[in-house]
Structure formats: C-alpha cells, structure tokens
Amino acid sequence: MRRLMTLMTLVLAIAAQAQTLNVKVGDVTYLFPASQTGEMTYTTGTTLTIMGKDFTISDITKMFVDNAEVVDNTVTVSYNGTSAAVTIAGNVARFVTPAVSGAHVSITQTNTDDDDTEITYSLSGESTDGEFYMSGQYKATVELNGLTLTNQTPVFSGAALHIQNGKRINVSVKKETTNTLTDCANPSTDLAQKAALYVKGHMELKGRGTLNVNGRYAHAIRSGEYTTQKNCSVNVLSAVKDGLNCSQYFYMESGELKISGVGDDGIQCDLDGDTSTGETTDHEDEDSGNVYILDGTIVINVTAAATKGIKADGDMRIVGGTLTVTTTGNGTYDSTEKDAKGSCALSADGNMTIAGGTLTLKSTGTGGKCIKADGTLTVNDGVVSATSTGSQYRYSSSYTTSAKAIKAGKRTQTGGSGRNVTYSYSGGIVITGGTVTASAASHEAIESKSTLDISGGYVYAYSTDDAINSASHMTITGGYVMGNSSGNDGLDANGNMYIKGGTVFAIAARSPEVAIDANTEGGYKLYVTGGNIIAIGGLESGSSLSQTCKQASSYSKNSWYGLYSDGTLVTAFKVPSNSNMGSGMVVSTSGTATLKSGITVSGGDSIWNGFGNVGGSVSGGSNVTLSNYTGNQGGGGPGGGGGGPGGGGWW
C-alpha cells in the first residue's frame, strides 16, 4: 500500500508541476516528461507501465520527480572508471532493453521503420575496461561525445564499440571532442571481434571531432557494408589487420583520415557479394567494391609485406583532396594464388580515375608499386607524384614481381610459344591532363600492360629501365611528355608508337637503346606525323617520318636549349646529366626546326621535374648546326657508366 501511495503522489506531482519522472533500475534511469507521460498503469501489484514501458516493481530502485531536461529519442551512456550510467528518454523507453555489467553496456533496440523513431546513443566519459554493444533492426546514431573506452575483459563483445545492426548507423564524432577506442587484445573465441569499432551495416562517419582507434585483435575499423566519411578526423593508431575495412564501397567526402601501425592494408574495400552492381545512382543498393575520394586529407603509412595503402576490389576514383601514401613492405609469395606480390600505395582490381587532388605516393620495398590498376588508369587532372625505390622481388626462379611507379592494364597470353606467342590486351593508361611525375629505381617508371595514350597534361618519368613503356601501342597527341632513362629507352612501345602532337623529350642510354623505340622485331614501327620532339639517343630505325627530323651530332649536359619552328620558340629544355646517355640529338617540329644552345631563360613558370610553360622569355644563345636525320643514331655518347635524373629540365 505504501508503494502504491508513493506512485500516486508522484503521478500527481508531475501532473501538477509539469516536471520529469525519474525511474531508476540499477544503473539505468528512465526519464518521463509530464507532457508525455499521460496515464500510468499499475497492474496486479507487480507491474508499472509508463508510456508503453513495463517495469517490474521489485526491480525499481528509486523513483523521484525533478526538473531534468529530456531529449526525445536519446539514450546517454556515461562511463566512469569501472561503471557506466545509462539514461533513456521516455518516448523510446519501450524500444530499448539495456544490460549493464560494470562499464560494459549492451542495448537491445526493437523499434522499426513503422515507429518512425531513430534513436541516438550519446556516449561520453572514460573507462579502462568497458564497452558498448547494440543490436537492433532499425537505423540509429551513435554520438561520441568525449569518450575514451578500452575493452579489457569482454562481457558482450571484444570490441570497444560494436553495433550488431544491419541498418545505416551514423557514427557522429562531436565537435571539439577527442575520442579513443581500443578493443580487447585476447578475447575468448565466442566474443572475438572483427574490429575495435565494428558496424554490421552501413557506417557513416561524420561530425567535426577527432576519433582515435586501436585495433589490438583484428581491424581497427570495420563495417559489414559501405563506409562513408565526412568532416571528422579519424586516426588509426594501430591494428593487427587493416586500418579500415569495409564492403560494398568506401566514400570519403571530406575530413581527415590517418592510418599507421597496421599489420595489413590501410583501407580495404571488398565486394560484398559475388557479382558487382557497378556504380549506381546515388550509390543506392550499390555493391561494387569501389573507392571514391572526393576531398579531404588521407595520410597512410603501411609496412607489412605486399600490403596496400588503399585497395579496391572494384574501381577507384579520386577527384580531389590530398593523399600521402607510403608503403615500405617487401614483396612476398602468395601460396594460395601461387604468385609473387608486392606492396602498392593505390591498388584497384578494376579501373582507376584521377580527376583532381594532390597525390604523393611512395613505395620502397622489393616489388613495390605506387599505382596499380588491372583495368584502365585515367588521369584527367590533379598532381601525381609516384616514387618507387625498390628492386625486383623474386621467389625461386619462377615467381617475380617488379618495382614500378605506375602500372595499369593486363596482357594475357592467348596462344603460341616462344617468338610466336600471342596476347590479348585490356585496360591501359590514358592521360588527358594534370601533372604526373613517376620515378622508379630499377624498372619501368610508367608501364601499361596494354595501350598508352597521352593527349594532354604534363608527364615526367625517370628510370634506369624504360622510363615509359607500353605492352601494346603508344599514342601521343598532346601535352608535355618527358621519358628520361639512364639505362634503357626513354619511350618504348611493344606495338606501334604514334607521335601526332604535343611536345616529347626522350633520353636514352647508349646503343643499342634509343630515345623513342617501337617493336620493329614484331613488325611494328614508329610513326611521326606531328608534335615537337627532342630525342637524345635517336629514333627507332625504320621509322615512318612524315614530319622532317633534324639531328645535332653532339650536345652539352646541364645546358639550356631552345627549339624553334619557323623562327618561333616552341619550347626551351635543359639536357640532364645522366652519365650513360646516347649520342646525338634528334629534333623535329611541324615547320623548319632551328636549335639554339646556351640560351638564357627567365620568367615564366618554374621548372618542376622537367616541366614548365613557355611563359617567360628566352634570350641569347647560338645556333646549333643541324643535318637531316636519316636513321637510328645509337652509339656511345658523352660520359659513361651509372646515371641518374641529374639536372634535366623543361621550361
């Protein structure tokens, strides 16, 4: 009777004063505003029902009325050392079943689409042994509002934050807060987690705060479906496996993502099913394995063998932002696929498109690459710097992978053997704009396993092997292209080489290498029908030269030259200082070619890895004696042995 009288008094109090009824059950407090509470039902002396939430009277530890503000649709969890306090807004109380064990919190959420109520879970405080676990069937928001949470002795899951909910989950990192999640390093098998931060469904990272994540058992961050990021700063400080792992697609709109200290890939995006949907309108029901980077800052450092900075099972598209990706791991042998594999900064099983942004990519390990696309690599805009300093990785005599700066496309053997082998080609490289700088220490700097087409932009490649190579045809119709090799050909096509426009500066090593090479042994040749050409080391013999070519018998290293067409300056360039350069210099323009040496260059754009616009002025110099070019020059040139990029330039 006393309990009933107390309840009646509380009912009258909240009705009269428009206050809030607090119902405490252990560490959980339910808040019922007077304006919403309405009629409360007391049944058989054992059950109290408020706003559809049933309470067993014996479980209630305290009831009182105060002026507490209630935020509808919200559940707050405040961590404090070894305990956690949960507060639940009355309008969603009937949908939420909590369980609390010390600082380990589990929520079962039962609302549905029909309820039209999205619940927000606001987490704050600190615990060195706690977790948050939530299961349900409807979308939700998880706010990180100054949370530091480490899971040492799992109760519900080994993760620090585990959302076992297959719907869209907003992970909102609140402005001006720093949040840190660390999972259990050694969970029991039945509680083993996939990540420190795990969402079964779609995860949308957002907000303007900072999130730090340590994955001590597997991944740092993992979603079972797509992951997006907007505005927030995410730092993966460590992970046994991937830094960020997701399925369907990864979409970065803005913000900052830094990943280091991981045992596998930085970002790994898998295809969820067996068949790709490809990119869909507004990414609705998309399962592509694609990676989309629109803006923001990404900094990734990975060190494991054959690891990837960013790996897409599908396509990769970069249209803005700043990416700095470094791999230092060596190559390794994959016993499952029976193949040798190297590390790669950016890797796509499909196509890769770069339409903007600033990309600084480095790979230092054996067999390492900066960019690898099995489909077509297309560069339309942006600034790309790709540097590979490793050597070839070899596993026995049968399995090797070479270290290259940029590689794209596929060449597949279709028949034959020996010199009669036949191939099919797919993918390749297409460059229409932007600036691409590629350097490789021991193998091709830029290699297409199919065709290679350049129609615009600035392209600089340096290598001790071929600077720029294509397994099939290579076509240049525009842009500025410099292939600088200190040990092989400047530009090398294993099919036909077509130069129809643009400005091409190619440097080769001594004979038998040539500056611009085509596969004459296979019945192909070099076709020159336009453009401006400077070739140190000569052209492939048997070339078809529709445009007049001139030759100079000698040249001076580290010296500036000006190439003129019918008396008009076409380009100014600086001969590099490679110590193993071919003899002579071949030049060609659409008009009558004139070459001046010893010129003075001033103004205009600065020289950057051999590139710059003719926007300043050229003065002085003296004419170089030219003669008609009649064939491959080859032969030893100035200097000998070794070589490097030196001071080559293009103004």
C-alpha positions, -999 to +999 in steps of 0.1 A: +000+000+000+029+024+008+044+018-027+011+025-043+006+057-023+041+068-034+033+062-070+001+081-068+019+110-051+045+111-079+018+110-106+000+140-090+034+158-087+044+155-123+009+164-135+007+195-113+042+208-119+049+196-154+082+180-143+100+148-151+095+114-135+128+096-130+126+058-127+159+041-117+165+004-123+201-002-111+225+019-132+197+028-157+175+058-154+143+064-174+131+100-179+094+105-185+083+142-191+049+152-177+037+164-211+041+129-225+035+106-196-003+105-196-019+076-178+003+052-159-010+017-153-004-002-121-012-039-126-016-068-101+006-051-076+038-061-095+039-041-128+040-004-136+035+007-172+046+042-183+045+053-219+044+016-230+074+006-209+067-021-184+085-021-151+086-049-125+080-030-093+106-051-074+133-040-099+128-003-094+155+010-070+143+046-069+116+070-083+116+108-080+105+139-097+128+167-108+133+193-135+156+172-156+156+181-193+146+153-215+158+150-251+135+128-270+148+097-289+181+098-269+199+073-248+230+086-230+258+064-216+283+080-192+314+059-184+332+065-152+360+041-144+346+007-137+309+017-140+285+032-166+253+051-161+226+048-187+198+074-192+168+067-215+143+092-228+107+081-220+095+082-256+119+054-266+120+035-234+096+008-247+121+001-276+152-002-255+163-030-233+196-023-215+220-046-197+249-032-176+277-051-161+302-026-146+313-004-175+301-030-201+268-019-217+245-038-240+214-023-256+187-043-275+168-020-298+134-031-310+120-001-329+112-005-366+106+017-397+069+018-388+078+035-355+095+064-374+118+069-345+156+070-349+173+066-316+205+085-308+231+069-284+253+096-268+285+081-253+309+100-230+333+095-202+362+071-197+368+035-188+398+013-190+376-018-190+343-011-207+324-015-240+292-005-258+272-032-277+240-025-295+217-048-316+186-040-335+168-038-368+165-001-374+189+027-383+205+047-354+230+073-345+259+068-321+274+101-308+310+101-295+310+130-271+344+128-254+347+090-250+378+070-240+370+034-239+392+003-237+378-032-235+399-055-214+376-082-202+347-085-227+312-093-215+292-088-247+319-085-274+356-079-276+351-046-295+351-013-278+321-002-299+301-030-315+269-023-335+253-056-344+227-038-365+224-043-403+210-009-410+226+026-415+245+037-384+257+073-381+289+075-360+289+111-351+321+124-337+310+156-319+327+189-324+357+198-303+359+164-287+386+138-288+375+101-286+396+070-283+385+034-288+407+003-280+394-033-282+404-064-263+437-080-274+428-115-264+391-122-264+376-156-259+365-173-291+328-167-287+334-130-281+361-124-307+355-092-326+362-080-361+374-046-351+377-021-323+349-001-340+325-025-357+292-018-375+274-048-391+255-025-415+264+008-432+287+031-412+286+069-418+315+086-400+307+123-395+310+152-372+338+177-365+356+160-337+385+136-335+384+098-333+414+076-324+412+039-329+435+010-318+427-025-332+445-049-309+429-081-322+420-076-359+410-045-378+408-010-363+375-001-381+352-025-399+318-022-414+299-051-430+285-029-457+296+006-470+315+032-451+315+070-457+334+098-440+325+135-438+343+163-419+356+143-389+392+135-382+399+097-378+433+084-367+440+047-368+469+044-345+474+006-347+457-025-360+467-062-362+450-063-397+435-035-418+432+001-406+397+005-422+379-025-438+345-023-454+323-040-481+302-026-509+321+007-513+341+034-494+332+071-499+352+099-485+336+133-489+358+154-466+376+153-433+409+137-424+419+101-422+453+090-410+464+054-408+497+039-395+509+010-373+488-016-391+496-052-400+479-053-434+462-028-457+454+008-448+420+009-464+405-023-479+372-023-497+357-056-507+329-067-529+302-080-506+285-104-530+297-125-559+287-100-586+294-063-588+265-039-593+289-013-606+284+023-595+247+031-590+227+063-590+233+080-556+250+047-547+216+032-539+220-006-532+255-005-546+278-034-542+309-026-563+340-027-541+347+008-553+366+035-535+355+072-540+376+101-527+361+135-533+380+157-509+398+157-475+432+146-464+444+110-463+478+100-448+487+063-448+519+045-439+519+007-442+548-016-436+537-052-440+548-074-468+528-070-500+504-046-483+483-019-499+478+016-488+443+018-504+429-014-520+396-015-540+381-048-552+364-027-579+372+008-593+389+038-576+380+074-584+399+104-569+386+138-578+401+160-550+418+161-517+454+155-505+467+119-504+500+109-490+505+071-491+538+053-483+545+016-484+577+001-471+570-036-470+588-061-493+573-085-518+562-120-508+550-152-523+512-159-521+510-197-517+472-197-523+473-179-556+508-192-564+521-158-573+547-132-562+531-100-549+545-066-539+532-037-519+512-009-536+501+026-524+469+026-546+456-006-560+423-013-579+412-046-594+391-025-618+397+009-633+413+039-616+404+075-624+424+106-611+405+138-619+419+161-593+437+163-559+473+161-549+488+126-546+522+119-531+529+081-534+560+062-523+569+026-523+603+014-510+601-024-507+611-051-532+584-054-559+566-023-547+544-001-568+528+033-562+498+028-586+484-005-599+451-008-618+441-041-635+418-021-658+423+014-672+442+042-654+428+076-665+444+108-654+423+139-663+436+164-637+454+167-604+491+164-594+505+129-590+540+122-577+549+084-577+583+072-565+593+035-563+628+029-550+627-009-546+641-037-567+626-068-581+611-094-557+620-129-566+607-162-552+627-191-567+633-187-604+596-188-614+579-161-595+589-125-596+573-090-594+590-058-604+591-025-585+574+002-607+559+036-600+528+033-622+514+001-638+480-005-654+462-028-677+465-065-685+483-085-711+470-121-713+487-149-733+462-165-756+483-190-775+516-199-792+550-201-776+585-186-778+586-159-805+552-170-818+533-163-786+500-143-790+484-120-765+451-102-758+451-067-741+427-049-718+428-017-698+458+005-701+467+041-694+450+073-706+464+107-697+444+138-708+455+164-682+471+170-648+507+165-638+522+131-634+557+126-621+570+090-619+603+076-608+615+040-605+649+029-594+652-004-612+622-010-635+598+009-657+585+042-642+553+042-661+541+009-677+509+000-695+503-037-700+481-027-728+479+006-748+491+040-735+475+073-748+486+108-738+467+138-752+473+165-725+489+173-692+525+171-680+541+137-678+576+131-665+591+097-660+626+087-649+640+052-646+672+031-651+649+009-672+624+021-698+610+054-685+577+049-702+566+016-716+535+000-732+529-036-740+509-026-770+506+006-789+516+040-776+500+072-789+509+108-781+487+136-795+492+164-769+507+175-736+543+176-725+559+142-722+594+135-709+608+100-706+643+100-691+661+067-689+697+063-677+698+026-686+673+018-714+648+035-737+631+068-730+598+058-746+593+022-756+562+007-773+560-031-778+534-023-806+534+008-828+545+042-815+525+072-828+535+108-822+509+131-836+512+162-814+523+175-781+559+181-770+581+150-764+615+150-747+631+115-746+665+105-733+680+070-737+711+052-726+739+043-751+733+020-781+715-003-786+689+017-767+671+046-784+652+076-771+619+065-788+615+029-796+589+007-813+588-030-817+602-034-852+611-070-844+574-077-841+566-059-873+557-026-857+572+009-862+574+045-850+552+069-869+559+107-865+532+129-880+533+159-857+543+174-825+576+188-812+603+162-805+637+162-788+653+127-787+687+122-772+698+088-784+679+088-817+648+071-830+639+035-838+653+025-872+628+021-899+606+048-886+579+064-907+587+102-905+561+123-922+575+153-903+611+164-910+636+154-884+669+171-879+699+159-859+728+175-840+759+155-837+766+165-801+751+182-771+762+196-737+749+183-704+732+207-680+728+232-708+697+251-719+685+248-755+657+265-774+637+247-801+622+269-828+597+262-855+599+286-885+616+311-862+590+308-833+601+294-800+584+260-794+600+250-761+631+255-740+646+225-723+676+216-703+697+185-711+700+163-680+733+150-666+729+112-669+763+097-673+752+070-698+734+089-725+731+080-762+749+101-788+735+129-808+702+148-805+672+145-829+647+173-831+615+177-851+587+203-854+559+210-877+579+237-895+616+243-902+634+234-870+661+256-855+681+248-824+699+272-802+723+263-773+735+284-744+703+304-741+692+324-710+658+316-696+640+340-673+604+344-660+576+321-668+566+291-647+593+274-626+609+242-637+594+212-619+608+178-627+614+187-663+582+208-669+571+243-673+551+266-696+568+288-721+555+320-704+587+338-698+615+349-721+645+333-738+675+354-749+709+348-763+723+315-775+739+304-807+726+283-835+734+246-834+744+230-867+717+206-878+716+180-906+688+158-919+682+128-898+685+096-917+681+068-891+689+054-857+719+071-842+727+048-813+764+047-803+781+060-772+775+095-761+792+118-736+803+103-704+798+067-693+785+044-666+759+049-640+734+077-643+705+095-626+680+122-632+705+149-627+695+184-637+673+177-666+646+203-672+619+216-694+609+252-694 
